[in-house]
């Protein structure tokens, strides 16, 4: 199998995030190799406790047209998780300055791929500037509206999993509960 030189490479990692190799995007997403590769997610809340979600562009090869994490993307070879988080936030939503809070790390496996997800949150009332090449639209959702639409094929399965595992518990940890 010949891989085009222009194809994006992903670092391959162990479950602790240590790089053990590299592979092309097409191999990582082929549904067979299941090579573990790192990604970053940023959950953006506003001061009202609403969560910004992006609707994935219909041109995306995975989960097109579904609502997903505020920011999400792959870590590039040689790039730190922190650098990838900043790059992706800027590329997708024009968000340049923010303070992030680490929420957790977990392995997500779908029929197409296996990712080591590094999840973060931030709070801002800045209105994101959507990159239309990657995102169809974006908006803030109430936690109640997300709960009402969970399980109805509105959101990506990974977002629903992460929402239940990492986002909902935040409502019990903050002085002003997320509504």
SULTA-V747904 format. One line per field, one symbol per residue. phi: phi as a letter, one per 40 degrees, with the letter a starting at -180 (. if undefined). psi: psi as a letter, one per 40 degrees, with the letter a starting at -180 (. if undefined). burial: b if it has 24 or more other C-alpha atoms within 12 Angstrom, else e. Layout:
BEGIN
phi: ???
psi: ???
burial: ???
END
This chain:
BEGIN
phi: .cccccccbbcbbcccgccbiaacdcccbcgbcfccbcbbbbbbbcccgcbcbbcccccccbfcgccaddbaacccdgccdcccccccccccbgcbbabbbccibacbbbccabbccbbbbababcccbccccbbcaaacbcccccdcccgbgcbcdccdccdccbcdccccbccbdcc
psi: hhhidehhiiihiieeehheaiiiddddeeeddfhhiiiihhhhiieeeihhiihhieeiehfieiiiidhhiihihehiddddddddddddeehdhihihhdihihhhiddihihhhhiiihieihihhheddhdiiihiiddddddeheefdiidddddddddddddddeeidgih.
burial: eeeeeeeebbbbbeeebebeebbbbbbbbeeeebbbbbbbbbbbbbeebbbbbbbbbeeeebbeebbbbbbbbbbbbeeebbebbbbbbbebbebeebebeebbebbbebeebbbbbbbbbbbbeeebbbeeebbbbbbbbebeebeeebeeebbbbbbbbbbeebbbebeeeeeeebb
END
